[in-house]
Amino acid sequence: MKRKSINWFKVRIIFLSVLLSVCFVLIAGRMFQLQVLKKEQLYKLAALQHQIQIPLVPKRGIVCDNKNNELAVSMEVNSVYVDARKIEDVPKTINKLASVLQIDREELKQRLKKRRPFEWIQRKVSSKEVEQVKALQLPGVHFLKENQRFYPNSQLAAHLVGFVGLDSKGLEGIEYQYDALLNGANHVMTTARDALGREIAMGKVPFKKEDHYRNIVLTIDKSIQHITETELGRGVEKWGAKGGMAIAMDPLTGKVLAMASYPTFNPNQFIKYRSKNWRNRAVSDIFEPGSLFKAFLAAAALEEQVVRSSDSFFCENGSYTVYDRTIHDISKHGWLTFQQIIKFSSNIGASKVGEKMGKERYYRYISAFGFGEKTRVGLPGEAKGIVHHPRYWPPVALDTISFGQGVSVTGIQLVTALSAIANGGSLMKPYVVEKIVNEKGEVVQSFQPEVVRKVISEETAKKVTALLKGATEKGGTGEGGVPEGYEVAGKTGTAQKVDSLLGGYSEDRYMSGFLGFAPVEGPKLVLLVVIDEPQGNNYGGVVAAPIFKTIMEKVLPYLQVVPKGTMIVKNGIDLTPSKAVWVNSSPIDGVRVGRGAGMMVMPDLTGLSMRNALSRMEGKGLIIKVSGNGKVVEQNPRPGTFVEKGDLCYLKFQSPS
């Protein structure tokens, strides 16, 4: 039988047809991939080949205090760049630029070697340097406008506001926390180039009408912040201390009115300071509170009705052994009432009250006051402190924690917790941002007071207030913290610092503090002052209490809380109060106010020339500091504030534009 021969011609035709079909499908698929799937990516690659895009620093929103005083602003400055291909004399250009801009010659030489059409030389130069560079008339040297962050009050609220880096990214404080909102739209300078990479034309920077940045309005009051920082700094320097912190809060709302840390820094030149100076101690540092914690022991014990103010405890004549630990008092006491235990700050008495409370109940109140958890104040780097669960407490822990040893807290936790006692028992969420505003001035988000939880009853809060008031009366550890004409509820604290190297507690390193509020009836301000490692004395009543007193004496009148003994006469009627009272409006128009020869009301100097303003303040005994020229546009203290001889008065002058 004959085998049928294969038609190879036909086979080759079929094979070629299939091969061509496969190639067509592959080519079509590749075209689809390039023209559809990867279209955007390839467009970007093409643009990179034809254009140079230089990112520029965007405009950032303003950060201001609760009265719209600017704390952080953006301003236009010049940056220097070169087109290296157009430089005629490279060595001459290098020498002249290096001498004016103070940059390394070798580094500049390496940059210019690349012969690029765009090369940054130095960004954000001063106006003086701009004029000097322009005067050189160097070919190929050009300028670009960029935004630079500026802090007009230098060190004021530096730890709270924070700062930005060269790229305008927030690195600390509010600048970091709200970086995404503060930063506006990115601006890009575009330079076209040919196939060989040569510049064809320089594009313009596309500034938009709307940059979509946000302005941040803080709860901070610039005047209160200034007073707090000034007095804290004086106190730290007086005692040769390692540092310190102070926080002022409105107890009814949780608004932080001032937050200061020392040592401080200038955010305009933050790079010149050590990084540890940038730290906001008020929220990031944890420390043992010492006797400050007795205020919360009192609240817990009275709320649970395990003690009454009149109950007596034997304080062992100054030495009390619990397990393997001996607890000491600074002064030897026998029998003391609970009221006296708080007044004289007896550690032994506090230990015995804690024993009656029991660790489970006591821990419940410690947690309820917010210790051991973050307050969510809205600032970066907040610590939550250290409060262990009772199951991990050693046998002596209940006794030591009763007088503030064995727990670690933050400053913001202490102020927030005491505010709960001052306002009648409600723990408020602290906050530092009042509202967020867009570039048109429209409020896009506002923050309101928020109750976290009810901690103690109003009745208990009044009892604790009475105990704390007793601690500031004659013979109490806190009598040095009472401003003239006011009644204060407060507590001193002196805590040994933990020795991290040797273990246990240091014999010569202490934290000295004072925590209190005023006035006692209708509190307007809760204030904490803590001094880290004072030299020469370590008692809170000696070191921190006088700083507390000075701040209160200046801030309370600013908040229009009239001190006891202030003479107020209106329409011939004597309205002099028998105790500190709050007035709703400035007591200037038709009201004569005074408290002895040294007290006076700050007049309104707005709009006066320097000569007239200084003439009006002559003979009043105030220390006047001025800045600028022209007429008064800002003054601190503000009009209507009570001042006395020796106080600082800042006047800012500005010429009409």
GUMAR-356020 format. One record per residue (C-alpha): x, y, z; residue in three letters. Coordinates in steps of 0.001 Angstrom, whole numbers. Layout:
[[X; Y; Z]; ala]
...
END
This chain:
[[0; 0; 0]; met]
[[1388; 3429; -1000]; lys]
[[2019; 6010; 1770]; arg]
[[425; 9368; 1007]; lys]
[[3142; 12030; 503]; ser]
[[3155; 15167; 2739]; ile]
[[2485; 18486; 1095]; asn]
[[5372; 20445; 2669]; trp]
[[4469; 23614; 842]; phe]
[[1070; 23634; 2489]; lys]
[[2655; 22935; 5892]; val]
[[5030; 25890; 5490]; arg]
[[2120; 28169; 4554]; ile]
[[169; 27129; 7668]; ile]
[[3222; 27497; 9909]; phe]
[[4008; 30984; 8603]; leu]
[[379; 32016; 8947]; ser]
[[296; 30885; 12592]; val]
[[3628; 32551; 13300]; leu]
[[2475; 35847; 11769]; leu]
[[-789; 35650; 13734]; ser]
[[1090; 35128; 17000]; val]
[[3421; 38036; 16201]; cys]
[[459; 40246; 15388]; phe]
[[-1200; 39360; 18704]; val]
[[2035; 40064; 20590]; leu]
[[2521; 43395; 18833]; ile]
[[-1091; 44388; 19447]; ala]
[[-762; 43382; 23108]; gly]
[[2415; 45390; 23474]; arg]
[[786; 48410; 21874]; met]
[[-2143; 48108; 24259]; phe]
[[232; 47860; 27172]; gln]
[[2226; 50937; 26145]; leu]
[[-644; 53118; 24959]; gln]
[[-3255; 52215; 27561]; val]
[[-1869; 50474; 30602]; leu]
[[1411; 52386; 30929]; lys]
[[339; 55642; 29326]; lys]
[[636; 57839; 32449]; glu]
[[3940; 56312; 33489]; gln]
[[5471; 56869; 30053]; leu]
[[4177; 60432; 29913]; tyr]
[[6007; 61115; 33192]; lys]
[[9202; 59543; 31866]; leu]
[[8969; 61660; 28739]; ala]
[[8417; 64775; 30828]; ala]
[[11528; 63983; 32863]; leu]
[[13522; 63794; 29653]; gln]
[[12213; 67129; 28406]; his]
[[11869; 69054; 31680]; gln]
[[13668; 69633; 34978]; ile]
[[11289; 70025; 37912]; gln]
[[12660; 71680; 41054]; ile]
[[10427; 71303; 44152]; pro]
[[10108; 74517; 46165]; leu]
[[9105; 75037; 49773]; val]
[[5299; 75485; 50010]; pro]
[[3596; 78177; 52009]; lys]
[[2511; 77067; 55478]; arg]
[[-425; 78221; 57536]; gly]
[[-112; 80582; 60489]; ile]
[[33; 79361; 64099]; val]
[[-1386; 81938; 66520]; cys]
[[-2577; 82221; 70115]; asp]
[[-6180; 82553; 71278]; asn]
[[-6136; 86302; 70557]; lys]
[[-4712; 85840; 67043]; asn]
[[-1191; 86926; 67980]; asn]
[[1071; 85230; 65434]; glu]
[[3477; 82626; 66798]; leu]
[[4608; 81084; 63486]; ala]
[[4339; 82607; 60010]; val]
[[5679; 82055; 56486]; ser]
[[7582; 84792; 54688]; met]
[[9074; 85024; 51189]; glu]
[[12860; 84860; 50963]; val]
[[15397; 84423; 48170]; asn]
[[17386; 81303; 47376]; ser]
[[20506; 81332; 45189]; val]
[[21084; 78951; 42266]; tyr]
[[23384; 78884; 39256]; val]
[[23309; 77843; 35600]; asp]
[[26818; 76381; 35550]; ala]
[[27002; 76462; 31726]; arg]
[[26756; 80247; 31704]; lys]
[[29499; 80905; 34239]; ile]
[[32348; 82710; 32482]; glu]
[[35025; 82569; 35187]; asp]
[[34525; 79549; 37461]; val]
[[37355; 80227; 40011]; pro]
[[36261; 83858; 40392]; lys]
[[32607; 82855; 40850]; thr]
[[33522; 80232; 43435]; ile]
[[35682; 82624; 45487]; asn]
[[33163; 85464; 45494]; lys]
[[30107; 83305; 46287]; leu]
[[31977; 81413; 48998]; ala]
[[33104; 84615; 50715]; ser]
[[29647; 86206; 50729]; val]
[[27563; 83128; 51559]; leu]
[[30110; 81525; 53897]; gln]
[[30131; 78151; 52130]; ile]
[[32958; 75698; 51529]; asp]
[[34891; 76448; 48328]; arg]
[[35750; 72831; 47558]; glu]
[[32105; 71776; 47924]; glu]
[[31015; 74603; 45620]; leu]
[[33665; 73605; 43080]; lys]
[[32328; 70044; 42981]; gln]
[[28798; 71310; 42352]; arg]
[[29825; 73521; 39457]; leu]
[[31871; 70744; 37839]; lys]
[[28640; 69005; 36811]; lys]
[[27813; 71877; 34419]; arg]
[[24100; 71561; 35109]; arg]
[[21580; 74213; 34022]; pro]
[[20253; 74311; 37596]; phe]
[[22238; 73865; 40805]; glu]
[[21264; 75142; 44251]; trp]
[[24002; 77200; 45888]; ile]
[[22286; 78277; 49087]; gln]
[[18638; 78369; 50042]; arg]
[[16832; 80978; 52112]; lys]
[[19550; 83611; 52321]; val]
[[19208; 86902; 54173]; ser]
[[18273; 90140; 52417]; ser]
[[21760; 91484; 53158]; lys]
[[23366; 88490; 51435]; glu]
[[21003; 88889; 48465]; val]
[[22151; 92489; 47977]; glu]
[[25795; 91474; 48273]; gln]
[[25434; 88683; 45684]; val]
[[23515; 90957; 43295]; lys]
[[26255; 93561; 43586]; ala]
[[28783; 91015; 42321]; leu]
[[26911; 90774; 38977]; gln]
[[28124; 87241; 38331]; leu]
[[26940; 85616; 35066]; pro]
[[24876; 82467; 35606]; gly]
[[23920; 83334; 39207]; val]
[[20164; 83709; 39773]; his]
[[17549; 83944; 42553]; phe]
[[14272; 82176; 43285]; leu]
[[11551; 83163; 45740]; lys]
[[10756; 80540; 48405]; glu]
[[8820; 80439; 51672]; asn]
[[10655; 80406; 54979]; gln]
[[9183; 79724; 58408]; arg]
[[9636; 82555; 60880]; phe]
[[8840; 82709; 64585]; tyr]
[[8314; 86408; 65429]; pro]
[[8436; 85883; 69204]; asn]
[[11683; 83886; 69139]; ser]
[[11708; 81629; 72214]; gln]
[[8117; 82238; 73285]; leu]
[[6186; 78925; 73327]; ala]
[[9031; 77307; 71377]; ala]
[[8479; 73810; 72803]; his]
[[4769; 73972; 72126]; leu]
[[4858; 75485; 68621]; val]
[[7938; 73517; 67531]; gly]
[[9793; 74196; 64281]; phe]
[[10274; 73031; 60688]; val]
[[13302; 71824; 58743]; gly]
[[14781; 73244; 55534]; leu]
[[12154; 71391; 53479]; asp]
[[9360; 72988; 55523]; ser]
[[8423; 69707; 57173]; lys]
[[7396; 69976; 60832]; gly]
[[9921; 68423; 63196]; leu]
[[8586; 69252; 66677]; glu]
[[5496; 70505; 68484]; gly]
[[2393; 71783; 66699]; ile]
[[4444; 72135; 63508]; glu]
[[4969; 68365; 63541]; tyr]
[[1567; 67316; 64880]; gln]
[[-372; 69315; 62272]; tyr]
[[2194; 69240; 59470]; asp]
[[-223; 67848; 56866]; ala]
[[-2742; 70644; 57549]; leu]
[[-246; 73495; 57851]; leu]
[[1595; 72634; 54635]; asn]
[[60; 74139; 51521]; gly]
[[203; 72873; 47938]; ala]
[[3680; 72037; 46648]; asn]
[[5156; 74479; 44163]; his]
[[7440; 73291; 41366]; val]
[[9736; 75334; 39136]; met]
[[9925; 73823; 35634]; thr]
[[12871; 74169; 33219]; thr]
[[12539; 72825; 29657]; ala]
[[15551; 71155; 27996]; arg]
[[16448; 69686; 24612]; asp]
[[17502; 66124; 23669]; ala]
[[21059; 66799; 24897]; leu]
[[19825; 68078; 28234]; gly]
[[20460; 71749; 27475]; arg]
[[18137; 74372; 28914]; glu]
[[15650; 75849; 26450]; ile]
[[13577; 78160; 28677]; ala]
[[13003; 78835; 32354]; met]
[[9441; 78367; 33519]; gly]
[[7641; 80398; 36148]; lys]
[[6755; 79130; 39566]; val]
[[3020; 78275; 39410]; pro]
[[1697; 79944; 42559]; phe]
[[-1981; 79195; 42889]; lys]
[[-4621; 81480; 44258]; lys]
[[-5518; 78791; 46800]; glu]
[[-2687; 76911; 48455]; asp]
[[-5061; 74855; 50641]; his]
[[-3083; 75358; 53832]; tyr]
[[-4711; 75591; 57262]; arg]
[[-4117; 78081; 60069]; asn]
[[-3965; 76753; 63630]; ile]
[[-5434; 78808; 66494]; val]
[[-4112; 77665; 69884]; leu]
[[-5692; 77902; 73335]; thr]
[[-2430; 79448; 74540]; ile]
[[-2560; 83080; 75678]; asp]
[[602; 84911; 74635]; lys]
[[638; 87151; 77725]; ser]
[[158; 84271; 80172]; ile]
[[2765; 82248; 78273]; gln]
[[5231; 85116; 78503]; his]
[[4700; 85568; 82242]; ile]
[[4980; 81829; 82886]; thr]
[[8167; 81421; 80842]; glu]
[[9801; 84491; 82371]; thr]
[[9165; 83500; 85979]; glu]
[[10048; 79842; 85380]; leu]
[[13365; 80862; 83810]; gly]
[[14168; 83171; 86713]; arg]
[[13385; 80403; 89183]; gly]
[[15539; 77804; 87434]; val]
[[18476; 80212; 87258]; glu]
[[18042; 81332; 90861]; lys]
[[18328; 77763; 92137]; trp]
[[20994; 76679; 89654]; gly]
[[18644; 73894; 88559]; ala]
[[18974; 71466; 85684]; lys]
[[15638; 72565; 84224]; gly]
[[11966; 73050; 84913]; gly]
[[8417; 73118; 83591]; met]
[[5216; 75043; 84216]; ala]
[[1669; 74525; 82927]; ile]
[[-1370; 76782; 83340]; ala]
[[-4857; 75458; 82582]; met]
[[-8455; 76628; 82713]; asp]
[[-9991; 73989; 85025]; pro]
[[-13526; 74406; 83671]; leu]
[[-12643; 73679; 80037]; thr]
[[-9298; 71873; 79935]; gly]
[[-7787; 74638; 77786]; lys]
[[-4029; 74932; 78221]; val]
[[-3287; 78651; 78646]; leu]
[[487; 78319; 79002]; ala]
[[3019; 75517; 78718]; met]
[[6668; 76273; 79411]; ala]
[[9860; 74227; 79582]; ser]
[[13356; 75308; 80574]; tyr]
[[16014; 75420; 79186]; pro]
[[14428; 76828; 76062]; thr]
[[15606; 77555; 72511]; phe]
[[15009; 79857; 69540]; asn]
[[13141; 77926; 66812]; pro]
[[14500; 80355; 64187]; asn]
[[17952; 78912; 64932]; gln]
[[17047; 75515; 66376]; phe]
[[20100; 73824; 64846]; ile]
[[22352; 75812; 67200]; lys]
[[20836; 74080; 70243]; tyr]
[[21262; 70581; 71575]; arg]
[[18377; 68310; 70659]; ser]
[[17473; 67702; 74315]; lys]
[[16585; 71411; 74562]; asn]
[[13818; 70873; 71982]; trp]
[[12001; 68414; 74258]; arg]
[[8643; 69530; 75634]; asn]
[[9142; 68443; 79246]; arg]
[[5519; 69162; 80132]; ala]
[[4258; 66182; 78114]; val]
[[7293; 63959; 77497]; ser]
[[9132; 63829; 80842]; asp]
[[7954; 61409; 83516]; ile]
[[8880; 61829; 87175]; phe]
[[7755; 60717; 90610]; glu]
[[5349; 63368; 91931]; pro]
[[6179; 63001; 95616]; gly]
[[3790; 64766; 97969]; ser]
[[1885; 66387; 95086]; leu]
[[171; 63006; 94848]; phe]
[[-1357; 63389; 98334]; lys]
[[-4049; 65622; 96838]; ala]
[[-5403; 62623; 94922]; phe]
[[-5036; 60284; 97884]; leu]
[[-7213; 62743; 99821]; ala]
[[-9813; 62809; 97047]; ala]
[[-9993; 59014; 96904]; ala]
[[-10147; 58549; 100686]; ala]
[[-12853; 61179; 101190]; leu]
[[-14910; 59932; 98232]; glu]
[[-14822; 56384; 99592]; glu]
[[-15546; 57724; 103093]; gln]
[[-12724; 55717; 104641]; val]
[[-11588; 58860; 106503]; val]
[[-12929; 62223; 107556]; arg]
[[-10924; 65422; 107734]; ser]
[[-11056; 65284; 111521]; ser]
[[-9902; 61641; 111868]; asp]
[[-6593; 61270; 113707]; ser]
[[-3593; 59090; 112881]; phe]
[[-471; 58425; 114930]; phe]
[[2526; 59513; 112863]; cys]
[[5117; 57519; 114821]; glu]
[[7224; 60551; 115777]; asn]
[[8787; 60689; 112327]; gly]
[[9837; 57061; 111703]; ser]
[[7575; 54216; 110531]; tyr]
[[8765; 50758; 109428]; thr]
[[6725; 48888; 106839]; val]
[[8133; 45452; 105904]; tyr]
[[11770; 46161; 104968]; asp]
[[11346; 49911; 104430]; arg]
[[11432; 52774; 106952]; thr]
[[9313; 55796; 106057]; ile]
[[10411; 59168; 107441]; his]
[[8825; 62578; 107927]; asp]
[[10835; 65790; 107736]; ile]
[[9366; 66868; 111093]; ser]
[[8476; 64502; 113919]; lys]
[[4748; 64295; 114582]; his]
[[2637; 62347; 117022]; gly]
[[-1122; 62382; 116486]; trp]
[[-2319; 64361; 113457]; leu]
[[-5761; 64793; 111964]; thr]
[[-6130; 64030; 108265]; phe]
[[-6369; 67775; 107662]; gln]
[[-3027; 68248; 109423]; gln]
[[-1483; 65347; 107487]; ile]
[[-2147; 67262; 104274]; ile]
[[-1167; 70615; 105801]; lys]
[[2183; 69401; 107140]; phe]
[[2646; 66866; 104310]; ser]
[[3247; 63842; 106539]; ser]
[[4419; 60797; 104582]; asn]
[[3661; 58484; 107489]; ile]
[[138; 59848; 107864]; gly]
[[-452; 59452; 104107]; ala]
[[813; 55849; 104301]; ser]
[[-1673; 54983; 107023]; lys]
[[-4531; 56550; 105052]; val]
[[-3443; 54511; 102028]; gly]
[[-3493; 51338; 104134]; glu]
[[-7112; 52057; 105039]; lys]
[[-7961; 52582; 101365]; met]
[[-6471; 49300; 100168]; gly]
[[-4535; 48897; 96959]; lys]
[[-7430; 47899; 94675]; glu]
[[-9590; 50904; 95563]; arg]
[[-6663; 53284; 95535]; tyr]
[[-5512; 52041; 92114]; tyr]
[[-9027; 52548; 90752]; arg]
[[-8919; 56254; 91665]; tyr]
[[-5358; 56709; 90413]; ile]
[[-6553; 55421; 87044]; ser]
[[-9762; 57469; 87179]; ala]
[[-7708; 60658; 87586]; phe]
[[-5926; 59786; 84345]; gly]
[[-2565; 58575; 85616]; phe]
[[-1019; 55720; 83662]; gly]
[[-2600; 56785; 80355]; glu]
[[-2038; 59572; 77841]; lys]
[[-4216; 62654; 78225]; thr]
[[-4507; 63011; 74398]; arg]
[[-3637; 66689; 74704]; val]
[[-2753; 66789; 70997]; gly]
[[1034; 67113; 71144]; leu]
[[3741; 64735; 69918]; pro]
[[5924; 62748; 72287]; gly]
[[3388; 62505; 75111]; glu]
[[4300; 59866; 77705]; ala]
[[1707; 57903; 79663]; lys]
[[3704; 57586; 82870]; gly]
[[4178; 54412; 84904]; ile]
[[1403; 53027; 87099]; val]
[[1620; 49275; 87620]; his]
[[-1423; 47117; 88330]; his]
[[-1805; 46232; 92038]; pro]
[[-1057; 42577; 91329]; arg]
[[2534; 43651; 90638]; tyr]
[[2893; 45933; 93666]; trp]
[[5500; 44821; 96241]; pro]
[[4292; 44750; 99875]; pro]
[[5445; 48301; 100648]; val]
[[4089; 49857; 97418]; ala]
[[678; 50840; 98813]; leu]
[[2385; 52896; 101536]; asp]
[[4935; 54585; 99256]; thr]
[[2511; 55321; 96412]; ile]
[[303; 57058; 98978]; ser]
[[2904; 59809; 99205]; phe]
[[3870; 59733; 95522]; gly]
[[6836; 57379; 95445]; gln]
[[6663; 54357; 93153]; gly]
[[4580; 55920; 90379]; val]
[[5682; 58180; 87518]; ser]
[[3537; 60905; 85981]; val]
[[3744; 63770; 83503]; thr]
[[3154; 67441; 84157]; gly]
[[78; 67541; 81926]; ile]
[[-1437; 64611; 83876]; gln]
[[-1002; 66436; 87200]; leu]
[[-2586; 69683; 85981]; val]
[[-5480; 67822; 84370]; thr]
[[-6104; 65745; 87503]; ala]
[[-6092; 68768; 89836]; leu]
[[-8470; 70550; 87457]; ser]
[[-10964; 67766; 88182]; ala]
[[-10854; 68725; 91871]; ile]
[[-11031; 72454; 91071]; ala]
[[-14093; 72162; 88797]; asn]
[[-16176; 69949; 91061]; gly]
[[-15084; 66427; 90121]; gly]
[[-15041; 66163; 86290]; ser]
[[-11883; 65060; 84504]; leu]
[[-11574; 67230; 81388]; met]
[[-9658; 66329; 78248]; lys]
[[-6849; 68897; 77969]; pro]
[[-6329; 70547; 74605]; tyr]
[[-4021; 73119; 73015]; val]
[[-5762; 73732; 69660]; val]
[[-8907; 75852; 69715]; glu]
[[-9769; 75821; 66024]; lys]
[[-8475; 75189; 62526]; ile]
[[-9066; 77872; 59880]; val]
[[-8594; 77725; 56097]; asn]
[[-6786; 80323; 53975]; glu]
[[-10069; 82215; 53499]; lys]
[[-10514; 82633; 57246]; gly]
[[-13339; 80078; 57485]; glu]
[[-13390; 77774; 60501]; val]
[[-13147; 74178; 59261]; val]
[[-12876; 72541; 62683]; gln]
[[-13272; 73753; 66248]; ser]
[[-12589; 72000; 69533]; phe]
[[-14871; 72157; 72541]; gln]
[[-14461; 71170; 76206]; pro]
[[-14843; 67417; 76625]; glu]
[[-15595; 65591; 79880]; val]
[[-13669; 62328; 80056]; val]
[[-15365; 61015; 83191]; arg]
[[-16748; 62011; 86566]; lys]
[[-14097; 61139; 89148]; val]
[[-15423; 62437; 92476]; ile]
[[-18565; 64161; 93690]; ser]
[[-18843; 67919; 93990]; glu]
[[-19093; 67565; 97764]; glu]
[[-15830; 65621; 97902]; thr]
[[-14166; 68189; 95643]; ala]
[[-15108; 70922; 98124]; lys]
[[-13666; 68926; 101026]; lys]
[[-10397; 68324; 99192]; val]
[[-10240; 72014; 98263]; thr]
[[-10567; 72908; 101950]; ala]
[[-7695; 70532; 102804]; leu]
[[-5480; 72007; 100078]; leu]
[[-6355; 75537; 101160]; lys]
[[-5227; 74597; 104669]; gly]
[[-1862; 73494; 103260]; ala]
[[-1252; 77066; 102029]; thr]
[[-2280; 78786; 105253]; glu]
[[63; 79810; 108059]; lys]
[[2195; 76880; 109166]; gly]
[[1396; 74808; 106066]; gly]
[[4106; 73661; 103677]; thr]
[[2613; 75773; 100888]; gly]
[[2207; 79155; 102597]; glu]
[[4990; 80573; 100411]; gly]
[[2848; 80028; 97316]; gly]
[[-29; 82370; 98195]; val]
[[-209; 85607; 96152]; pro]
[[-1232; 88719; 98058]; glu]
[[-4977; 89244; 98101]; gly]
[[-5908; 85715; 96964]; tyr]
[[-6728; 82371; 98519]; glu]
[[-5011; 79341; 97033]; val]
[[-5663; 75602; 97263]; ala]
[[-2362; 73880; 96659]; gly]
[[143; 71201; 97539]; lys]
[[3922; 71131; 97712]; thr]
[[5992; 68207; 96510]; gly]
[[9599; 67142; 97033]; thr]
[[10549; 63865; 95376]; ala]
[[13859; 62025; 95297]; gln]
[[14923; 61121; 91772]; lys]
[[15647; 57535; 90843]; val]
[[19358; 56777; 90441]; asp]
[[19443; 54930; 87123]; ser]
[[23066; 53840; 87556]; leu]
[[23180; 52602; 91155]; leu]
[[19489; 51785; 91557]; gly]
[[17283; 53059; 94356]; gly]
[[16856; 56771; 95067]; tyr]
[[19442; 59512; 94823]; ser]
[[20461; 61288; 98020]; glu]
[[21157; 64646; 96375]; asp]
[[18916; 64944; 93311]; arg]
[[15299; 66061; 93741]; tyr]
[[12255; 67300; 91848]; met]
[[10638; 70240; 93658]; ser]
[[7082; 71183; 92794]; gly]
[[3980; 73165; 93645]; phe]
[[529; 72388; 92264]; leu]
[[-2499; 74521; 93015]; gly]
[[-5423; 76630; 91830]; phe]
[[-6903; 80042; 92552]; ala]
[[-9074; 81640; 93586]; pro]
[[-10474; 78982; 95914]; val]
[[-14042; 80043; 95194]; glu]
[[-14663; 79948; 91449]; gly]
[[-11174; 78786; 90315]; pro]
[[-9916; 80408; 87120]; lys]
[[-6451; 78922; 86885]; leu]
[[-4700; 75669; 87773]; val]
[[-920; 75980; 87780]; leu]
[[1930; 73498; 88135]; leu]
[[5551; 74507; 88695]; val]
[[8283; 71836; 88797]; val]
[[12009; 72532; 89223]; ile]
[[14445; 69765; 88302]; asp]
[[17441; 69312; 90619]; glu]
[[17581; 72682; 92433]; pro]
[[20807; 73423; 94299]; gln]
[[21001; 74647; 97892]; gly]
[[17452; 73641; 98826]; asn]
[[15043; 71028; 97523]; asn]
[[11753; 71649; 99327]; tyr]
[[8846; 72422; 97017]; gly]
[[7537; 75036; 99456]; gly]
[[10834; 76925; 99271]; val]
[[11842; 76409; 95632]; val]
[[8660; 76111; 93532]; ala]
[[6030; 77853; 95683]; ala]
[[7443; 81406; 95263]; pro]
[[7509; 80932; 91474]; ile]
[[3875; 79788; 91602]; phe]
[[3037; 82847; 93701]; lys]
[[4683; 85315; 91310]; thr]
[[2983; 83847; 88245]; ile]
[[-423; 83883; 89944]; met]
[[34; 87487; 91107]; glu]
[[477; 88576; 87492]; lys]
[[-1880; 86222; 85673]; val]
[[-4970; 86440; 87912]; leu]
[[-5377; 90236; 87467]; pro]
[[-4862; 89696; 83734]; tyr]
[[-7792; 87247; 83896]; leu]
[[-9727; 90037; 85640]; gln]
[[-9784; 88343; 89021]; val]
[[-9630; 91302; 91422]; val]
[[-7585; 90570; 94586]; pro]
[[-8883; 91059; 98091]; lys]
[[-8356; 94627; 99263]; gly]
[[-8531; 96145; 95768]; thr]
[[-10292; 99501; 95974]; met]
[[-13094; 99796; 93431]; ile]
[[-15114; 102998; 93474]; val]
[[-17902; 103571; 90951]; lys]
[[-20247; 106546; 90966]; asn]
[[-19034; 107396; 94457]; gly]
[[-19945; 103959; 95865]; ile]
[[-17215; 101828; 97443]; asp]
[[-17390; 98325; 95875]; leu]
[[-14164; 97041; 97466]; thr]
[[-14465; 93214; 97764]; pro]
[[-13651; 91326; 100968]; ser]
[[-12171; 88476; 98907]; lys]
[[-10823; 87906; 95426]; ala]
[[-13591; 88298; 92844]; val]
[[-13857; 88057; 89076]; trp]
[[-14979; 91119; 87125]; val]
[[-16584; 90783; 83711]; asn]
[[-15069; 93816; 82061]; ser]
[[-12002; 95986; 82296]; ser]
[[-12325; 98298; 85320]; pro]
[[-11183; 101459; 83558]; ile]
[[-14157; 103411; 82279]; asp]
[[-15787; 105142; 85213]; gly]
[[-14129; 102859; 87744]; val]
[[-11120; 103743; 89884]; arg]
[[-9055; 100722; 90868]; val]
[[-6043; 100519; 93164]; gly]
[[-4463; 98374; 95849]; arg]
[[-1951; 100393; 97802]; gly]
[[657; 102757; 96412]; ala]
[[2419; 100098; 94333]; gly]
[[-586; 98874; 92315]; met]
[[-1959; 100509; 89193]; met]
[[-3926; 99737; 86071]; val]
[[-2037; 99430; 82791]; met]
[[-3232; 102239; 80478]; pro]
[[-4078; 101766; 76808]; asp]
[[-1092; 103026; 74805]; leu]
[[-2251; 101795; 71382]; thr]
[[-1606; 104328; 68621]; gly]
[[719; 106560; 70655]; leu]
[[4124; 107583; 69380]; ser]
[[7185; 106351; 71246]; met]
[[7718; 109740; 72837]; arg]
[[4103; 110055; 74026]; asn]
[[3934; 106449; 75236]; ala]
[[7134; 106704; 77271]; leu]
[[6046; 110079; 78627]; ser]
[[2752; 108597; 79821]; arg]
[[4546; 105703; 81562]; met]
[[7125; 107963; 83195]; glu]
[[7184; 107805; 86978]; gly]
[[5112; 104641; 87263]; lys]
[[8078; 102498; 88264]; gly]
[[7690; 99974; 85427]; leu]
[[10586; 98514; 83444]; ile]
[[9846; 99464; 79829]; ile]
[[11230; 97464; 76902]; lys]
[[10524; 98573; 73344]; val]
[[10955; 97140; 69856]; ser]
[[10442; 98727; 66427]; gly]
[[9631; 102311; 65467]; asn]
[[6505; 104325; 64807]; gly]
[[3374; 103928; 66926]; lys]
[[2330; 101365; 69539]; val]
[[627; 98379; 67895]; val]
[[976; 95883; 70737]; glu]
[[1576; 96041; 74484]; gln]
[[2087; 93521; 77251]; asn]
[[541; 93638; 79861]; pro]
[[-2650; 94514; 78050]; arg]
[[-4789; 97575; 78961]; pro]
[[-6703; 97141; 82203]; gly]
[[-4268; 94659; 83726]; thr]
[[-3126; 95255; 87310]; phe]
[[610; 95978; 87479]; val]
[[2975; 97121; 90186]; glu]
[[6342; 98814; 90420]; lys]
[[9154; 96719; 89021]; gly]
[[7006; 94819; 86497]; asp]
[[8194; 94461; 82900]; leu]
[[6211; 96228; 80175]; cys]
[[6810; 95388; 76494]; tyr]
[[5814; 97906; 73811]; leu]
[[5930; 97042; 70109]; lys]
[[6067; 99957; 67672]; phe]
[[5395; 99837; 63947]; gln]
[[5506; 102507; 61267]; ser]
[[2391; 102969; 59113]; pro]
[[2775; 101114; 55808]; ser]
END
